[in-house]
Amino acid sequence: AVMSMVGYILGLGDRHGENLLFDETTGDAVHVDFNCLFNQGEHFAYPELVPFRLTHNMVYAMGPLGVEGMYRCCCEITIRVLKKQSKTLLSVLRPFVYDLVALNRSFSGKTKPSLELTDPKALIDVRRIEERLQGYVRCHNYML
């Protein structure tokens, strides 16, 4: 439930059983494969249209109450905490905007200093995270 909500806020798609490992010593869940961060799944040949993946197997494992039990309760608490701590979360995410620019410049071989300090796509990604934290839901206009 926590990762479903955190993944939704961060635009982390492609969450399924193969992207979730378990630590043998502690039993902690370890998420891997973050190439769909910041809504990258929307740009696949078959775009991800759901805000987070919740398969029948996952719901079945929740027992007789399914999503209406502890899962929903934990989702609601997680969203409340993320909204309450949105300033802190965004203060961690905003530096990524500048880090992405530096990383892109190093890969592109630019050696001359540039006045461009932000990456427009990264700014859009951070803005979409801010909107989700404020409760805005973006609808997809895909033709199915």
C-alpha positions in Angstrom: 0.0 0.0 0.0 2.8 2.4 0.9 4.7 1.8 -2.3 1.6 1.9 -4.4 1.0 5.5 -3.1 4.6 6.6 -3.2 4.9 5.1 -6.7 1.8 7.0 -7.8 3.1 10.3 -6.4 6.5 9.8 -8.1 5.1 8.5 -11.3 6.8 5.2 -10.9 5.3 2.6 -13.2 6.1 -0.9 -14.1 5.6 -2.3 -10.6 5.0 -6.0 -10.6 6.3 -9.1 -8.8 9.6 -9.3 -10.8 10.4 -5.7 -9.6 10.1 -6.6 -6.0 12.7 -8.6 -4.1 12.8 -9.7 -0.5 15.7 -9.4 1.8 16.3 -12.9 3.3 17.7 -11.7 6.6 15.1 -9.0 7.4 12.1 -9.8 5.2 12.1 -6.2 3.9 10.7 -5.6 0.4 13.3 -4.1 -1.9 12.1 -2.4 -5.1 14.3 -2.6 -8.2 14.1 -1.4 -11.8 13.3 2.3 -11.6 13.5 3.1 -15.3 9.8 4.1 -15.3 10.3 6.9 -12.8 8.6 10.2 -13.5 5.9 8.8 -15.7 8.2 7.2 -18.3 5.8 4.4 -18.6 3.4 6.8 -20.4 5.8 6.9 -23.4 6.1 3.1 -24.0 4.8 1.6 -27.2 2.0 0.3 -25.0 1.6 3.1 -22.5 0.8 2.5 -18.9 -2.6 4.0 -18.3 -3.1 3.1 -14.6 -1.7 5.2 -11.7 -0.3 2.1 -10.1 -0.5 -1.6 -10.7 -2.7 -3.7 -8.5 -3.1 -7.2 -9.9 -5.7 -9.8 -9.1 -2.9 -11.9 -7.4 -2.1 -8.9 -5.1 -5.8 -8.4 -4.2 -6.3 -12.1 -3.6 -3.3 -12.2 -1.2 -5.0 -9.4 0.9 -7.6 -11.9 2.1 -11.4 -11.7 2.3 -11.5 -7.9 2.6 -9.3 -7.3 -0.5 -8.6 -3.6 -1.1 -11.3 -2.6 1.4 -9.3 -3.7 4.5 -5.8 -2.7 5.7 -4.7 -1.9 2.1 -7.1 1.0 1.8 -6.4 2.2 5.3 -2.6 2.2 4.7 -3.1 3.9 1.3 -5.1 6.7 3.0 -2.5 7.2 5.8 0.4 7.2 3.3 -1.3 9.8 1.1 -2.0 12.0 4.2 1.6 11.7 5.3 3.0 12.5 1.9 0.7 15.5 1.5 1.6 16.8 5.0 5.3 16.4 4.3 5.1 17.6 0.7 7.5 20.5 1.3 10.1 18.1 2.6 9.6 15.6 -0.2 9.8 18.3 -2.9 12.9 19.8 -1.3 14.6 16.4 -2.0 13.1 16.1 -5.5 13.9 19.6 -6.8 17.7 19.1 -6.8 17.1 16.2 -9.2 16.1 18.9 -11.8 19.6 20.4 -11.6 21.3 17.0 -11.3 19.6 15.8 -14.5 20.9 18.9 -16.3 24.4 18.2 -15.2 24.2 14.6 -16.1 22.7 15.3 -19.5 25.5 17.9 -20.2 28.2 15.4 -19.2 26.8 12.8 -21.6 26.3 15.2 -24.4 29.9 16.4 -24.2 29.1 20.0 -23.7 32.2 21.7 -22.4 31.2 25.3 -22.7 29.4 26.8 -19.7 25.7 27.4 -20.4 23.3 29.7 -18.8 20.6 27.1 -19.0 20.1 25.9 -15.4 17.1 23.6 -15.7 15.9 20.8 -17.8 12.3 21.6 -19.1 11.2 17.9 -18.9 12.5 17.6 -15.3 10.6 20.8 -14.3 7.4 19.3 -15.8 8.0 16.1 -13.9 8.4 17.9 -10.6 5.3 20.0 -11.3 3.3 16.8 -11.9 4.5 15.5 -8.6 3.4 18.7 -6.9 0.0 18.4 -8.6 -0.5 14.9 -7.4 0.5 15.9 -3.8 -2.2 18.6 -4.0 -4.8 16.0 -5.1 -5.0 16.8 -8.8 -5.7 13.7 -10.9 -4.6 13.8 -14.6 -6.9 12.0 -17.0 -5.4 10.3 -20.1 -7.0 11.0 -23.5 -5.8 7.8 -25.1 -8.0 6.2 -27.7 -8.6 2.6 -26.7 
